[in-house]
Each structure stands twice: as structure tokens, then as C-alpha cells.
Amino acid sequence: MARPRTPLLSRERIVTAALAVVDAEGLEALSTRRLATELSVSGPSLYNHFATKDDLLDAVADSVMGEVDLSMFESGADWQTALRDWARSYRAALAAHPHVVPILAQGPGRRPNALRLADAVFGCLVAAGWPRGQATRIGALMRYFVTGSALGSFASGFPEDATLYAAQYPHLAEAHRLAEHRAAVDEGAFELGLESLLAGLAGRYPGAG
């Protein structure tokens, strides 16, 4: 029996193609018609794997969560080290797929990888001695922080026009140069925030001091 010219559809193949479209052009570029064209299939065949576009977007978002390293929670590292390493991996995954961040900001829902992530963070904190309520709030706090850091670049938000700031905004006289140092500013802000959060949490750790 001859092999089909087009590889058979699978959920994984559809999600990979959908993520490529979103990464390149944003969420608004993704449609059934566009995806069918990318995969060289008929539009209706996609519905055999995803009933709605929302279902597909959930799967795309969860595939990004699957890129986050969770091995630190099984390594025996202390809770601060585990949270630090996880936060960095989490941010790296979001930074690689910035257009997906708005969907991820809605929470894990029923997404398996996202739920595994939440379970690993919560389990680490409870095992370290944090009360369950506090562990829940810390998990939420870390998600807010990492997601917010990936929503956009602080440095690139300032136009490279020195005349814009000179007269009315004297304290921003050097703001036009921020875009030149985007990576250093954004990465530095993330690391400063992460270390400040962990230091603050350490002071509230049960039994500390």
C-alpha cells in the first residue's frame, strides 16, 4: 500500500504548526484555514483532533509549559534554590513564545503540563515546611512575577528620541538609550526581582529568625 504524500495528522503535528504560526505572527494570525494551509490538509480534518479553536490554543499553551524544567523539584535542592532555578526556566520558556503569554496568564485550567508545574511548586513548598495556604500564595506570587516579566520589554517601551524627554521629563534624560541595553535591563530587572522575592520569603519562612 502506497504511503500517503502528506504525513497523517496528529495532535502533536497540529500543535507544532499552530505554535509556529503564533510565534511568527501572533495569536490573531491563527485560524483553521491558515493552519490547514500550513499542514496541507482540509480544514474539517482538524476538528477530528480539536473540537474548537480554544481547545487548540489550550494545547498550544500547554506545549509551552512542557518546555519548563521541573527537575529541580526532584533533585533534593532546598526550596529557594528550586524556586530560583524553576523561575529562570519558566521565564526562558515564556520569552521564547511571548505571543502565548496572555493565554498562560489565565491560569492552568485543565492543561496537563501546567497542572504538573503547579503541583511541583506547591509540593516543594509544603515539603519544605510552608503551610498550605502560604504555599498557595507563594505559587501565585511567583507566577504573577514570571508572567509579568515576560509580557513585554521595559527597555523597549521608551522611544529612541532624546528630544522627547529633555524638557518635560528631566529624570528620564537617558531613557532614549534604554533600547540599546534591552537585554541587560530586562534580564537585570528579572534577576533583581527574583532575588528580592526569595530574600523576602526567606524572612517569612516558618522558624526563620
C-alpha positions as CSV (number, residue, x, y, z in Angstrom):
1,M,0.0,0.0,0.0
2,A,1.5,3.3,-1.1
3,R,2.4,5.8,1.6
4,P,0.3,9.0,1.7
5,R,2.0,12.0,0.3
6,T,1.1,14.1,3.3
7,P,2.0,12.8,6.8
8,L,-1.0,11.7,8.8
9,L,-2.4,14.4,11.1
10,S,-1.8,14.1,14.8
11,R,-2.4,16.4,17.7
12,E,1.3,16.9,18.1
13,R,1.8,17.9,14.5
14,I,-1.1,20.3,14.6
15,V,0.1,21.9,17.9
16,T,3.6,22.3,16.5
17,A,2.3,24.0,13.3
18,A,0.0,26.2,15.3
19,L,2.7,27.3,17.7
20,A,5.0,28.2,14.7
21,V,2.2,30.5,13.3
22,V,1.6,32.1,16.7
23,D,5.4,32.6,17.3
24,A,5.9,34.2,13.9
25,E,2.7,36.3,13.6
26,G,0.8,36.4,16.9
27,L,-2.4,34.8,18.1
28,E,-4.7,36.8,15.7
29,A,-2.9,35.1,12.7
30,L,-4.0,31.6,13.8
31,S,-7.2,30.3,12.1
32,T,-8.5,27.0,10.9
33,R,-8.0,28.0,7.3
34,R,-4.4,29.2,7.9
35,L,-3.5,26.1,9.9
36,A,-5.0,23.8,7.3
37,T,-2.9,25.5,4.6
38,E,0.3,25.1,6.7
39,L,-0.4,21.4,7.1
40,S,-1.7,20.9,3.5
41,V,-4.9,19.4,4.8
42,S,-8.6,20.2,4.6
43,G,-10.0,22.5,7.4
44,P,-12.6,20.0,8.7
45,S,-9.9,17.3,9.3
46,L,-8.5,19.5,12.1
47,Y,-11.8,19.1,14.0
48,N,-11.1,15.3,14.4
49,H,-8.4,16.4,16.9
50,F,-9.6,19.7,18.3
51,A,-13.3,20.5,18.6
52,T,-12.8,24.3,18.9
53,K,-10.1,26.9,18.4
54,D,-10.0,27.4,22.2
55,D,-9.1,23.7,22.6
56,L,-6.3,24.1,20.2
57,L,-5.0,27.2,21.9
58,D,-5.1,25.4,25.2
59,A,-2.9,22.7,23.7
60,V,-0.5,25.2,22.2
61,A,-0.2,27.0,25.6
62,D,0.4,23.7,27.4
63,S,3.1,22.7,24.9
64,V,5.0,25.8,26.0
65,M,4.5,24.8,29.7
66,G,6.1,21.4,28.7
67,E,9.3,23.3,27.9
68,V,9.7,24.4,31.6
69,D,12.2,22.3,33.5
70,L,10.8,20.8,36.7
71,S,13.8,18.5,37.5
72,M,15.0,20.8,40.3
73,F,12.0,19.8,42.4
74,E,13.2,16.2,42.4
75,S,16.9,16.9,42.9
76,G,16.8,17.4,46.6
77,A,17.6,21.1,46.3
78,D,16.3,23.5,49.1
79,W,13.1,25.4,48.3
80,Q,14.9,28.7,47.5
81,T,17.3,27.0,45.0
82,A,14.5,25.1,43.4
83,L,12.2,28.1,43.0
84,R,15.1,30.2,41.6
85,D,16.1,27.6,39.0
86,W,12.4,26.9,38.1
87,A,11.6,30.6,37.7
88,R,14.5,31.1,35.3
89,S,13.4,28.1,33.2
90,Y,9.8,29.3,33.3
91,R,10.8,32.8,32.1
92,A,13.0,31.4,29.4
93,A,10.1,29.3,28.0
94,L,7.8,32.3,28.0
95,A,10.4,34.6,26.5
96,A,10.7,32.1,23.6
97,H,7.0,32.3,23.0
98,P,5.8,35.8,24.0
99,H,2.6,35.7,22.0
100,V,1.4,32.8,24.1
101,V,1.9,34.6,27.4
102,P,-1.7,36.2,27.5
103,I,-3.2,32.7,27.4
104,L,-0.9,31.3,30.1
105,A,-1.7,34.3,32.3
106,Q,-5.3,32.9,32.6
107,G,-4.1,30.0,34.7
108,P,-3.5,26.3,34.3
109,G,-7.1,25.3,33.7
110,R,-7.1,21.6,32.6
111,R,-3.7,21.7,30.9
112,P,-1.7,18.7,32.0
113,N,1.8,20.3,31.8
114,A,0.6,23.5,33.6
115,L,-1.0,21.4,36.3
116,R,2.2,19.4,36.7
117,L,4.0,22.6,37.1
118,A,1.6,23.9,39.8
119,D,1.7,20.6,41.6
120,A,5.6,20.6,41.6
121,V,5.8,24.1,43.0
122,F,3.2,23.6,45.7
123,G,4.6,20.2,46.6
124,C,8.1,21.6,47.0
125,L,6.9,24.4,49.3
126,V,4.7,22.2,51.5
127,A,7.5,19.6,51.8
128,A,9.9,22.4,52.9
129,G,7.5,23.3,55.8
130,W,5.4,26.1,54.4
131,P,1.8,26.0,55.5
132,R,-0.5,25.0,52.6
133,G,-2.2,28.4,52.5
134,Q,1.2,30.2,52.3
135,A,2.4,27.7,49.7
136,T,-0.6,28.5,47.5
137,R,0.0,32.2,47.8
138,I,3.7,31.9,47.1
139,G,3.0,29.8,44.0
140,A,0.6,32.5,42.8
141,L,3.1,35.3,43.6
142,M,5.8,33.5,41.5
143,R,3.5,33.0,38.6
144,Y,2.5,36.7,38.7
145,F,6.1,37.8,38.7
146,V,7.4,35.5,36.0
147,T,4.4,36.0,33.7
148,G,4.6,39.8,34.2
149,S,8.3,39.8,33.4
150,A,7.6,38.0,30.1
151,L,4.6,40.2,28.9
152,G,6.9,42.9,27.4
153,S,10.2,44.6,27.5
154,F,10.5,47.6,29.8
155,A,13.5,48.9,27.9
156,S,11.9,48.8,24.5
157,G,9.0,50.8,25.8
158,F,10.9,54.0,25.6
159,P,11.3,55.7,22.2
160,E,14.8,56.3,21.0
161,D,14.2,60.1,20.8
162,A,16.3,62.2,23.1
163,T,14.2,65.3,22.5
164,L,11.1,63.6,23.8
165,Y,12.4,63.6,27.4
166,A,14.7,66.6,27.7
167,A,12.2,69.4,28.5
168,Q,9.3,67.8,30.4
169,Y,10.9,64.7,31.9
170,P,14.3,65.7,33.3
171,H,14.7,62.5,35.3
172,L,14.4,60.5,32.0
173,A,17.2,62.3,30.2
174,E,18.9,59.0,29.4
175,A,15.7,57.0,28.7
176,H,16.3,57.1,24.9
177,R,19.3,54.8,25.5
178,L,17.4,52.1,27.2
179,A,16.6,50.2,24.0
180,E,20.3,49.8,23.3
181,H,20.6,47.8,26.5
182,R,17.3,46.0,26.4
183,A,18.7,42.5,27.3
184,A,20.7,43.8,30.2
185,V,17.9,45.9,31.6
186,D,15.2,43.3,31.3
187,E,17.4,40.4,32.5
188,G,18.8,42.5,35.3
189,A,15.3,43.6,36.4
190,F,14.2,40.0,36.4
191,E,17.1,38.8,38.5
192,L,16.8,41.6,40.9
193,G,13.2,41.0,41.4
194,L,13.7,37.2,41.8
195,E,16.4,37.6,44.4
196,S,14.4,40.2,46.3
197,L,11.3,37.9,46.3
198,L,13.3,35.0,47.6
199,A,15.0,37.1,50.2
200,G,11.7,38.4,51.4
201,L,10.2,34.9,51.5
202,A,13.2,33.6,53.4
203,G,12.4,36.2,56.2
204,R,8.9,34.8,56.4
205,Y,9.9,31.1,56.3
206,P,8.5,29.2,59.3
207,G,11.0,29.2,62.1
208,A,13.3,31.9,60.4
209,G,14.8,34.2,62.9
